[in-house]
């Protein structure tokens, strides 16, 4: 069990770290030397084979976009933004909910149950909806009035804040669970102060659980990113360009572009092509799926390590131990 | 017991309602909604062409927040005509929202019920095979539950298009047309992920029960394996499942939103998606629309379970 769980954690981590390294390395070393993408695919005899976007093939393993850029390189390039942002957000969530959970654990039981009741409302609408409603005014609806720093920092703060209530309650429950242990009472009788007990007895209990929760939250954030991408919201700077002008009404037809190759941005950019060029959406969605799978691998492995399913009891030999008493073996200890 | 249960549920109801109102008005706390809406209306009426001179920041408008909550409450209690703003015009909210709500909830409830039934059947099938062979279905379950919902929805849709292209056989209607909206496929897709989650939790609960001494006792008394599985273990596992069911429900709601967008269905969640940014009161009202029936449903279910299994000795929590 431990061996497989270790292997699973290693597989997940290698995938994630490899992707991040490839992504950073790509934009530093490979991308500057890359030529302009080919829009047309021309055979040796000069006849036209295909026009971009190209479907998945050997040269373009995940297909290409309208300008002929391969999706594989786009996805590798975008990985650092998407994964990096979700790691930052997950970290912020854990940090804030640790503080929140600690503060909650100091409160009396009646107040705790009141907070629990209030947080129950989050069960009746998915977190994507809340995030969407709080982020959209800044990014889309009233986008004219907010500057770029606000457009990047504010959504991250919202993404952090939405999960804090539920996570804080979880942390508080874990703290309370740890405080129920007998050794806490013993420590208290021996004169340990509150901060000493927290540092020496509760933190070690909490740390492994928080590590698992942190990894889990990275996955949760990625799912919300993917959802928001479908709802036309993506972080990392979006830019609305006027594409065309409607002659009759004089209205501008605009399209939102992602400025980086961030995956959620790629989903929202290409969702209109889902019927004609499905790989354009499928490529980033698959990237999300694989990354989330890798993260769940890590979570699964860590959890399996934490609580072994059945503790293996070494089998005792069935034969009754023959005890021979030898007078010579007894010696006086001085 | 009945009285305390009732009081507890009532308290829960009130607390959740309070927090729905608090959440629904949040945009008024963080943005200058009124002035922003004015500007938006001016743009949409073509009275304003240049917005470069406008600047705003995130604010902390407690007064506006309170006012909006108060107004929303008044609006809901007085039962007046609620209107929402869309593309420069005001529309009446009510018959429309109800129609969309019933339509989407039919999808949701059907999906959940089918998912639940399939999950129970497949769990029992998995449980009936021996421990070592179980690793394979468990592995498949683990991979499936790790995949994000939009991936699964997209794959299913593209698969059906692919089958259609290859064989000319349209297994299901995949998108909204003049002839109507797809029903069967969305329901099946919607049942997929909750089904996987229910199977996972049920399987965990069953495997826990399997190790309990009462199962060994029952086996040694000569009760058949099926009888233990169906009656004793199932009964105990249902309790565990119920505790997880609320989060599965939330998850299914998120699925519903993605499904409505990908399948191009005009439903309750897409309505929420399109209109609740400009009209935060739509969010509050919609949340209540989801909350009230499902809360009542959950509470009745819980009450029934507690009466049947716990005989007043404890509380489910």
Interface residues (C-beta under 8 A of the other chain):
Chain A: X114 X117 X118 X119 X120 X121 X122 X123 X124 X125 X126 X127 X128 X129 X130 X132 X133 X134 X136 X137 X138 X140 X141 X142 X144 X145 X146 X147 X150 X154 X222 X223 X226 X227 X230 X231 X267 X274 X275 X278 X281 X282 X285 X286 X288 X289 X292 X293 X296 X297 X300
Chain B: X11 X12 X15 X16 X18 X19 X20 X22 X23 X26 X27 X30 X31 X33 X36 X39 X40 X51 X52 X54 X55 X56 X57 X58 X142 X143 X145 X146 X147 X148 X149 X150 X151 X154 X155 X158 X161 X246 X247 X249 X250 X251 X253 X254 X257 X258 X261 X262 X269 X272 X273 X276 X277 X278 X280 X283 X287 X290 X291 X294 X295
